[in-house]
Amino acid sequence: DAKTTQPNSMESNEEEPVHLPCNHSTISGTDYIHWYRQLPSQGPEYVIHGLTSNVNNRMASLAIAEDRKSSTLILHRATLRDAAVYYCILRDRTGANNLFFGTGTRLTVIP
Amino acid sequence: AAGVIQSPRHLIKEKRETATLKCYPIPRHDTVYWYQQGPGQDPQFLISFYEKMQSDKGSIPDRFSAQQFSDYHSELNMSSLELGDSALYFCASSLNGGTDYGYTFGSGTRLTVV
């Protein structure tokens, strides 16, 4: 399975943008890039996913490098509620493989 | 909107006892997944069901079994409980493998084995 690499932790000041990087140099042509987050004591929560083009939704933006070997999850204005572990996960476009969580990035938001 | 419902929220069992965790997926979702998350660990995939048939198996111990019923709810049965089984157990559901809207997770069942 193609793997992803994320920093163990990051900090951000409240109301500032946050850029969470993810490297996936062995990504295949049929892999989608998915992001989930897990708030303390809660189940993981879907954030966003994309294939090649940058994606935006109400929660975040996903910027995908042209060669697709890296991507960045962008939170435009961090709030205290965004403090969570963020997981970058590759999934085949058919969804045939299950969601496998690696070691995500623990985001701390400073008031 | 309806979410994934798990019960019970908390469960305390003694070693060698059995436990049953229940999951009620989002209506019309066709796939259910079970995950285990130990203290300080990332969620680990256990098993999944597509349209009531087991579709994939992860790192699920032989002491555990699961099934999905005709009403689409799922149960995770755990026997001969060990201290190391203490963890959060999450159920998730999805439509079409979660390719469009991802997985929706429940709030989890916290199992403590003493």
HADDOCK unambig.tbl for C-alpha pairs under 7 A between the chains (distance, minus, plus):
assign (segid A and resid 42 and name CA) (segid B and resid 107 and name CA) 5.45 0.50 0.50
assign (segid A and resid 43 and name CA) (segid B and resid 90 and name CA) 6.61 0.50 0.50
assign (segid A and resid 43 and name CA) (segid B and resid 105 and name CA) 5.54 0.50 0.50
assign (segid A and resid 43 and name CA) (segid B and resid 106 and name CA) 5.88 0.50 0.50
assign (segid A and resid 43 and name CA) (segid B and resid 107 and name CA) 5.06 0.50 0.50
assign (segid A and resid 43 and name CA) (segid B and resid 108 and name CA) 6.31 0.50 0.50
assign (segid A and resid 44 and name CA) (segid B and resid 105 and name CA) 6.08 0.50 0.50
assign (segid A and resid 45 and name CA) (segid B and resid 104 and name CA) 6.71 0.50 0.50
assign (segid A and resid 45 and name CA) (segid B and resid 105 and name CA) 6.65 0.50 0.50
assign (segid A and resid 46 and name CA) (segid B and resid 102 and name CA) 5.84 0.50 0.50
assign (segid A and resid 46 and name CA) (segid B and resid 103 and name CA) 6.51 0.50 0.50
assign (segid A and resid 93 and name CA) (segid B and resid 99 and name CA) 6.65 0.50 0.50
assign (segid A and resid 94 and name CA) (segid B and resid 99 and name CA) 6.90 0.50 0.50
assign (segid A and resid 95 and name CA) (segid B and resid 97 and name CA) 4.80 0.50 0.50
assign (segid A and resid 95 and name CA) (segid B and resid 98 and name CA) 6.51 0.50 0.50
assign (segid A and resid 95 and name CA) (segid B and resid 99 and name CA) 5.56 0.50 0.50
assign (segid A and resid 96 and name CA) (segid B and resid 97 and name CA) 6.81 0.50 0.50
assign (segid A and resid 100 and name CA) (segid B and resid 45 and name CA) 6.56 0.50 0.50
assign (segid A and resid 101 and name CA) (segid B and resid 42 and name CA) 6.38 0.50 0.50
assign (segid A and resid 101 and name CA) (segid B and resid 43 and name CA) 6.06 0.50 0.50
assign (segid A and resid 101 and name CA) (segid B and resid 44 and name CA) 6.79 0.50 0.50
assign (segid A and resid 102 and name CA) (segid B and resid 42 and name CA) 6.73 0.50 0.50
assign (segid A and resid 103 and name CA) (segid B and resid 42 and name CA) 6.55 0.50 0.50
